[in-house]
Amino acid sequence: MATTKVSLKFLVDVRGQRVLFAEAGKDFVDFLFNIMSLPIGTVVRLLNKEVMVGSLGKLYESIEKLSDVYMQPFQDKDALLKPKVLISGANNLPQLLPNIESSKDSKHKGFYRCGGLNYSSCRSYIAEDPKATCPQCRCTMTAPVQLVETEKKAPSNSLSSFSSSSSEAEGGFVKGVVTYMVMDDLMVEPMSTISSIALLNRFNVKDIGALEEKTIKFGMDEAVKLLKASLQSKTVLTDIFFGKRANVSGP
């Protein structure tokens, strides 16, 4: 997570004041896909509940202010306000969003079964807390067990020729052997000449001279703006580019 800025190439319709699409690499697409894994509580904290559009900010604030007296004894408000994001295989993501404090329990949760095993049915119960009590014999659930994940089969396409070991080392969500096209509304697809031409026809671009390629350094400020705009707009890249023209240069 060493990267804090990524480079993007925008194809801009200067006359129409709009971004047609962005040419992006793996790092930016990984960032976009990771947005889908963010809990609502994390999104509200990142965007600041005072400026949230809609009512989620008020819902967040009400949970903050609610006394623990009204909460179930086995529930913690931090699980809602400062949730943990645990996505398997999502390592090596670019650090574009600010780090925010997560819930107090930062340890990876394990799984436990009854430590007594006085009855055969004791094996039927699994707990995430080693202090939990077995509902059958009332012993503490202290015996650790290992969760076995289902092995995913590699898709049979041209990209699967790369070894699984290199893919794991690469990390993130998508492979870095291709360039991706990110639309103004954040639709993502592999880049190709045909798709670029089709997009120009779709937007009815008649004056090619009005199109310019712009390079933007996309950092933490832009990432927060993108997150906010993605909840409010279908022209996210245009909103960011024409809203603030800093860090933008010609080809």
CORNORWO-V266589 format. One record per residue. N is the residue number from 1. RES is the residue in three letters. PHI is phi in whole degrees, 0 to 359 (NA if undefined). Layout:
N_RES_PHI ; N_RES_PHI
This chain:
1_MET_NA ; 2_ALA_282 ; 3_THR_287 ; 4_THR_246 ; 5_LYS_222 ; 6_VAL_236 ; 7_SER_261 ; 8_LEU_233 ; 9_LYS_249 ; 10_PHE_260 ; 11_LEU_263 ; 12_VAL_247 ; 13_ASP_270 ; 14_VAL_296 ; 15_ARG_291 ; 16_GLY_272 ; 17_GLN_52 ; 18_ARG_209 ; 19_VAL_265 ; 20_LEU_281 ; 21_PHE_195 ; 22_ALA_243 ; 23_GLU_265 ; 24_ALA_229 ; 25_GLY_263 ; 26_LYS_302 ; 27_ASP_299 ; 28_PHE_289 ; 29_VAL_294 ; 30_ASP_301 ; 31_PHE_300 ; 32_LEU_298 ; 33_PHE_296 ; 34_ASN_293 ; 35_ILE_302 ; 36_MET_293 ; 37_SER_267 ; 38_LEU_285 ; 39_PRO_295 ; 40_ILE_303 ; 41_GLY_300 ; 42_THR_291 ; 43_VAL_299 ; 44_VAL_297 ; 45_ARG_291 ; 46_LEU_295 ; 47_LEU_269 ; 48_ASN_74 ; 49_LYS_298 ; 50_GLU_291 ; 51_VAL_252 ; 52_MET_293 ; 53_VAL_280 ; 54_GLY_92 ; 55_SER_249 ; 56_LEU_296 ; 57_GLY_298 ; 58_LYS_290 ; 59_LEU_297 ; 60_TYR_300 ; 61_GLU_295 ; 62_SER_293 ; 63_ILE_292 ; 64_GLU_302 ; 65_LYS_277 ; 66_LEU_295 ; 67_SER_294 ; 68_ASP_298 ; 69_VAL_300 ; 70_TYR_270 ; 71_MET_270 ; 72_GLN_300 ; 73_PRO_300 ; 74_PHE_264 ; 75_GLN_248 ; 76_ASP_237 ; 77_LYS_299 ; 78_ASP_297 ; 79_ALA_295 ; 80_LEU_264 ; 81_LEU_276 ; 82_LYS_227 ; 83_PRO_292 ; 84_LYS_274 ; 85_VAL_249 ; 86_LEU_240 ; 87_ILE_241 ; 88_SER_293 ; 89_GLY_83 ; 90_ALA_266 ; 91_ASN_274 ; 92_ASN_60 ; 93_LEU_277 ; 94_PRO_294 ; 95_GLN_274 ; 96_LEU_256 ; 97_LEU_261 ; 98_PRO_300 ; 99_ASN_285 ; 100_ILE_235 ; 101_GLU_295 ; 102_SER_262 ; 103_SER_300 ; 104_LYS_301 ; 105_ASP_279 ; 106_SER_271 ; 107_LYS_282 ; 108_HIS_292 ; 109_LYS_287 ; 110_GLY_258 ; 111_PHE_231 ; 112_TYR_223 ; 113_ARG_235 ; 114_CYS_302 ; 115_GLY_278 ; 116_GLY_268 ; 117_LEU_51 ; 118_ASN_287 ; 119_TYR_232 ; 120_SER_297 ; 121_SER_288 ; 122_CYS_299 ; 123_ARG_290 ; 124_SER_280 ; 125_TYR_251 ; 126_ILE_233 ; 127_ALA_229 ; 128_GLU_268 ; 129_ASP_250 ; 130_PRO_292 ; 131_LYS_266 ; 132_ALA_294 ; 133_THR_252 ; 134_CYS_296 ; 135_PRO_291 ; 136_GLN_271 ; 137_CYS_247 ; 138_ARG_69 ; 139_CYS_279 ; 140_THR_283 ; 141_MET_275 ; 142_THR_254 ; 143_ALA_278 ; 144_PRO_290 ; 145_VAL_233 ; 146_GLN_255 ; 147_LEU_276 ; 148_VAL_260 ; 149_GLU_275 ; 150_THR_289 ; 151_GLU_285 ; 152_LYS_275 ; 153_LYS_278 ; 154_ALA_290 ; 155_PRO_294 ; 156_SER_270 ; 157_ASN_219 ; 158_SER_295 ; 159_LEU_280 ; 160_SER_283 ; 161_SER_290 ; 162_PHE_287 ; 163_SER_292 ; 164_SER_294 ; 165_SER_295 ; 166_SER_291 ; 167_SER_293 ; 168_GLU_295 ; 169_ALA_293 ; 170_GLU_292 ; 171_GLY_72 ; 172_GLY_72 ; 173_PHE_253 ; 174_VAL_245 ; 175_LYS_277 ; 176_GLY_263 ; 177_VAL_272 ; 178_VAL_228 ; 179_THR_262 ; 180_TYR_246 ; 181_MET_252 ; 182_VAL_250 ; 183_MET_285 ; 184_ASP_300 ; 185_ASP_263 ; 186_LEU_75 ; 187_MET_296 ; 188_VAL_239 ; 189_GLU_206 ; 190_PRO_300 ; 191_MET_285 ; 192_SER_204 ; 193_THR_297 ; 194_ILE_296 ; 195_SER_293 ; 196_SER_294 ; 197_ILE_296 ; 198_ALA_299 ; 199_LEU_293 ; 200_LEU_298 ; 201_ASN_293 ; 202_ARG_297 ; 203_PHE_272 ; 204_ASN_56 ; 205_VAL_280 ; 206_LYS_257 ; 207_ASP_257 ; 208_ILE_296 ; 209_GLY_295 ; 210_ALA_276 ; 211_LEU_266 ; 212_GLU_227 ; 213_GLU_263 ; 214_LYS_238 ; 215_THR_253 ; 216_ILE_234 ; 217_LYS_270 ; 218_PHE_264 ; 219_GLY_239 ; 220_MET_294 ; 221_ASP_298 ; 222_GLU_293 ; 223_ALA_295 ; 224_VAL_294 ; 225_LYS_296 ; 226_LEU_297 ; 227_LEU_300 ; 228_LYS_294 ; 229_ALA_295 ; 230_SER_295 ; 231_LEU_269 ; 232_GLN_235 ; 233_SER_222 ; 234_LYS_251 ; 235_THR_233 ; 236_VAL_296 ; 237_LEU_294 ; 238_THR_298 ; 239_ASP_300 ; 240_ILE_287 ; 241_PHE_292 ; 242_PHE_276 ; 243_GLY_282 ; 244_LYS_214 ; 245_ARG_263 ; 246_ALA_288 ; 247_ASN_65 ; 248_VAL_248 ; 249_SER_222 ; 250_GLY_285 ; 251_PRO_296
